[in-house]
């Protein structure tokens, strides 16, 4: 089956064939999820990949995106590195399509699919129309309607949604605002709510609704910050766990330590946090813990690719003028472990975080989550939920925490990059997997609630 796929792709272009074969080879040999997720029937994946290659022979990016999406793992992704081509459209054709769409949705005599209709995104900046494709099963076309700013006219087709073998959906989406194409693992939570990965949530509109946008929208703060809200509440906004945020969070917490200790409730707003490193939130542990916190444990998949990645990290570290000897020692030790266990999973326990007793204040710790929270941000939720102080508010997180520690590869053509996880989280006895489901909040914040921070404040009054 693998050879047939190679022949099919090579006939359509040498670079394309190299890219798809490279993607499949890395998934088979380096992806921590492959052994477990294909244990019942590895041939099914081969058949799916071959089918995709036949169906998408002229669209390499779509082919790669669909094959990667087979595993429904948000850490297993393909990205386009080359700049997007300039958008081209026929204004007359778009206007004609727009007129047909308007007539279709106005005609009450036509029975509509439950997902067909107009949809608006969560920040109320874009409206799209979703229409069932009559020639393909479980397949929908997406047409641009209006936005605050856009590069295309109404009626322009900006993507499609199709059902995957996992039962979830894949949205192939061309942003009408920034000319960027995305492949988004998506879920219809119900007939009127569509979650498209960590990109946005779409809400279905009434057919006769006006295409108006509010002047302001209560959106999450996008920068790391801390502030006293009142005598009882301190708000720490944590939208990012990468790069400089590690030291920034540490400096904010140290500077405001007395203010946090005087607050009845510490509110941690992590909405839209796509992850990064767990080091970012460790400085908060003394204010959270009511007992020792044991971080997530799991199994590292020792592949030749991971070994090469570690060796590359060592080489890069040695090029620096000042070498971090502790980091170097850690990488060398890990390289030896991987080398001695090639092709195997190695258990890595979670080291208990330092616990010096429970702080009387803050009395409550509220974590606010939304659909985009994932990876290291979800690990923070799992760690902090071990404390009796903690309640989670909002909505389900994305669900990207069962397979972690992704490494990246540039595909042979140089036009695409892929990421894949090398670590499998240990699922505690009696617990379920989280990927594609997310972490359910203790307190759900209603959809119509504009200000989520105010909701949390009132909850504890």
N, C-alpha and C positions, 0 to 999 in steps of 0.2 A: 504493500500500500504506500509506503514512504517513497519507494522508487517511482511509482506511478505519479505521485504528486510532483516529484522533481521533474519528470519528463514533461508533465503538463505545464509547469511554470517556465521551464527553459524554452519551450516553444513560443512563449509570449514575451520573452526578454530575459537575457542572462542575469541582469541585476535583480529582477523580480524573483526569479527562481532561487538565487542565492539568499535573498532576504527571507522568503517564506521558509526555506529549508533551515536557515540559521535560527529563525524564531522557534521552530518545532524542536530542533536539536537542543537548544538551551532550555526549553520547557522540560523536555524529557530528562536531561542530565543535571540540571542545576536548580530547578524549581522545587522548593520544599513541599509544595502541595501535590506534586504530580503522583508520587507513589500512593498516597492515601486516597486522593480524589479519583483515581483511575483503577483502584484495586479490583473492582468488580469486572471491569471490561475495558482494557486499554485499547482494544480494536475500535471501540466506539469513537474515541478521540481521533484516531487515524481516518475513520470514515468521514467524520465531520469535517476535518481539515481538507480532505480530498474533495468533498462536495463544495466547500467554500471556494476552493481554487478553481473549480469548474464554473461556478456561478459568478464569481467576481474577477474573471480573468483580465479585465481591462482596468481594474481599480485596485492597485497594490495596497494602498493605505486601508481601504475597506476590508480587503482580504486579511491583512495582518490584524486589524482591529477585531474582526469577528473571531479569528482563531484564538487570540488572546482572551477574548470575552467568554470562551467556552467554560472556563473555570470559575467565572463569577467572583474574581478576586481583584479588589481595587488596587492592590499593589502590583498586579501583573498587568502592565499597560504598554501600549505602543504610542509614541509621539512622533510627529513630523518635525524634522529639523529644518528642512528647506523652507524659504519664505513662500507664503501662499500666492497662487496665481491671481492676477487681477480679476475681480468679479465681472462676468459678462452677462448681460441679460437683454431680452427683447421687450421693451416697454409695452408695445402693443399686445404681445402675447401675455404678459403679466396682467395687463388690464382686462383682457378677455377672461383669463382664469379667475381673476378677482370677481368679475361680474357673475360668473358661473357659481363660484363659492357662495356669494351673497344670496343668489337665487336658491341654491340648494338648501341652505340653512333656514331660509324664510319659508320654504315650502313645507307646511305641516303635514301634508299628505304623504311625504316620503318618510319611511321609518328609518331612524338613524341608529347607528351603533352607539353603545353606551359611552364610548370614549370620543365620539365625534363632536366637534364644537369649537368654540373659541376658548383659549386659555391665556391667562395672564401670569407673569412670573412674580415671585415673592416680593421683589423690590419695586414692583409696579412700573416697569420701564419698557416692557415688551409684550406684545400680544401676538399670538400665533393661532392658526386654524389647523386642527387635526382632522383628517379625512381618511376613512378606511379605503385601502387599495383593493378594489373588487377582484383583481386578477391574482392576488397573493394572499394566502391564509395568514392571519395574525400579523398583518402588515399595514402600516398607516403612513400616509404622506403628510408632511408638515409645510404649511405655507405662511410666509410672513404677512402680517396684517398692519401693524403700526408699532412705533417705538419712539422714545424721546429723541434718539438720533439713529440713523440707519444709512446703509450704503446701497440698499436695494428698494424697489417699489413694492407696494402691496400686490399680493398674488405671486410673488417670486417663491419658488420651491426652495426651502432652506434645509430640507432633510427628510428623514423617515424614521420610523420606529418599527422594529420587528421582534418577534418573540424568539427567545433562545431555547436550546434544549433544557436549560435549567428551570425554565418556566418564567424567568425574568425577561426583561426587554433590553434591547440595545438601541440607543438613539444615535443616529448619524446626523450630526447637527452642524450646520454652517452658520456661525454667528452673523446676524444681519448688521451688527454694529462694528465689529473689529475684523471681519474677514478671516476668522480662524475656524478651523474645522475640528470638531471633537467627536470622540466615540464614548458615549456615556452609558454605563450600566444603569438601567432605570427600573422603577417599580411604580405601578399604579396602586397606591395605598387603598384607594376606593375609586368609585366612578368619577370623582371630582378632584382628585389629588394625584398629581404625577411628580414623583421625585426623580430627578435626572442626575444621579451621582451626587458629587459635591458641588455641582454647578448651580442649580437652583431648584425650587419647588414651583410647580405650575398649578394654578387653581382654575377649575372650569368656570366659565362665565355664563350668565344667562344669554340665550340667543339674541335677545333684544337689548342687551346691555350697551351703554354708550362707551365708545373707545376713548375714555378720558383718563388722564393720569393725575393723581393728587399732587399738590405743590411740594409736599414733604412726605417722607416715609420714615417710620420708626425702624431704622436698620441698626444692626449691631455695630458697635464701635470697632474700627479696623486697626487700631494701634494699641500696643501694650501700655497700660496705664493703671494707676491706683488712686483712689480718692475717698474721702469721708463723705458719705451721703447725708448723714444726720447723726445724732447721738448714739443711735443703735446699729447703724449699718455702715460697713466699709465695702466698697466695690473694687475688685481687682479684675480688670479686663485682660484676658489672655487669648488673643486671636491667632497666635503663632508660637510654635516651640522650636523654631530654627534659628541658626546664626546668632546675631547679637542679642536676641531675646533672652538667652541664658543668663548673661551678666545683667541685662536690664531688669529682669524679674527679681534677681537677687538684690540689686541695688534698691529697687522700690520697696521690697519687703523689709530690708534692713533699715532704710530711712523712715519707714512708717510703722515700725514694729510696735511702738507704744500705742499708736492709733488703732492698730488691729487688735491689740490686747484689750483695749477699752471698749471695743464694739461687741454688741450682743450677737450680731450676725455678720459673718464674712461671706460675701457673695462673689463667687468665681464665675465670671461670664466667659465661657470658652466657645461660644457660637462661631461657626465658620473656621474653627481651628483644624487645619489639615494634618497636624502632627509635626514631627521633628525629632527631638531627643528628650528622653525622660528626665535628663539632668535639669531641664528648665523648671520643673515644678517641685523638685526635691527640697528646695529651700522652704517650702510651705509646710512640710511634714510636722514640725513641732506645734503648729497652730491647729493641725487637723487631728492628729492621732489620739485615740483613746486606748490603744493597745499597740503592740508591735505590728507594723505593716509589712506584709510579705509580698514583694513584687511578683509579677508574672514569671513563671518558669516555662521551660519548653525544650525543644530539640533542634539543634543546629544540624542542617544537612551538609555534610562534608563533601562537596563536589570539587572537581579539578578547577572549575571556574571560580569558586569561592577562594580556593588556594591561590590562584593567580591574582585575584583581587587583593588579598592580604599582602602578597609580595609587592604588588604595585603600590599599596599604601606605605609599606616599609621604604621602598625606593624613594617615594615622594617626601617622606619624613626626613630621610637622610640628606636630601638636597638643601634643607633649610640651614640657615646660619646657626641657629640655636635649636638643637635637637631636644625634644621632650623625651628624656630617657625613660620615664615611667610609661609613656605611651608606646615607645619603641619596644620595651620589654613585653608589654601586653600583646602587641601585634606579633612579635616573634614567637611567644608562647602559644598564641592561638594558631599561628601557621603550622607549628609542629603538631598540634592537636588535630588539625584538619588533615595534614599529610598522613598521619598515622591511622586515620579513620576514613579514608577516601571511600565514597559510596555508601557511607553509613550515617545514621542519625546519632548524635551525641547529646546526652541530657545536660542541660545547664540550669541549675537551681536558681531561684530568685533569692538574693541576699536580703535578709531581714533589715529594714531601715532602722536607723538609730532611734531609740525611744527612751526619753528621760522622764516620762510621766505625762499626765494629761493637764493641759492648760485650762484653767477655769473659764477663761474668755479667749476667743469668742465661744459662746455657748452653742451656736448653730453655724453650720457651714452649708451653704446652698450652691450647688453647681448648676449652671444653666447651659443646656445643650440644645443643638438643633440638628437638622438632617445632614449637615456637612462635617460634623465632628468625627474625626477618624484617627486611626493609628496611635501615635504617642498620646494624643489627647484622650483617646478612649482608655489607654492604659492608666492615665491619671484617674479617670472615673473608677476603674476597677480597683486601683490601689486605695483611693480615698473612701470608697464605699465600705471598706473594712472598719471605718470609724463610726461610732455611734452618733457623732455630731452631724454626719453628712446626709443630706437629701438631694436628689437630682430632680431638677425641674426642666420643663420644656417639651421636647419631642424626641423620638428615637434617634440615636446617632446613626452614622452611615453604615457601620459594620465593616471595618477593615482592620481586624486585630488578631485573627486566627493565624495568619501567616505574615511574618514581619521581617525587618532588616533586609530591605531590598537593595540589590546591586544593579548597576545599569550596563548596557552594552550598546554600542553603535552598530547598526546592521551594515552588511557589506556594501550596499549602495551608497552609504553615507547620508541618506535622506531621512532615515528614521532611527529612533532610539527606543529601546525596550527596557523595562525594569521588571525584576522578579524577586520574590521573597526567598530568603535562605533559612528561615527559622519558623518552626511550627509551635504555636502556643500549646502548652499542656492544658487540656480542658479538665477542670476540677471535677471530681466525682459528683454526679447528680446535676451537673450544669450542662448547658447546651452550647453549641457553637454560636458565635456572634456575627460572623461575616454574612453580609447581605440582609441581616435582620436588624442589627444594631442593639444598643443597650437601651432598654425601656426605662423612662424616667419614673421616679417614685410619684411625682405629681405632674400630670400633663397640663400644659398651659393651653387654654382654648385658642383655636385658630384666629378668632376675631380679636383677641387680646393684643393691642398695639404695643404697649410698653411692658416687656417681660420683667425687667428689673423691678418696676413698681408692683407687679403681681407678686413677686417674691417677698418684697417688703411687707405688703399687706398680709401675706400668709402668716408671717411671724408676729404680727401685731396682737 
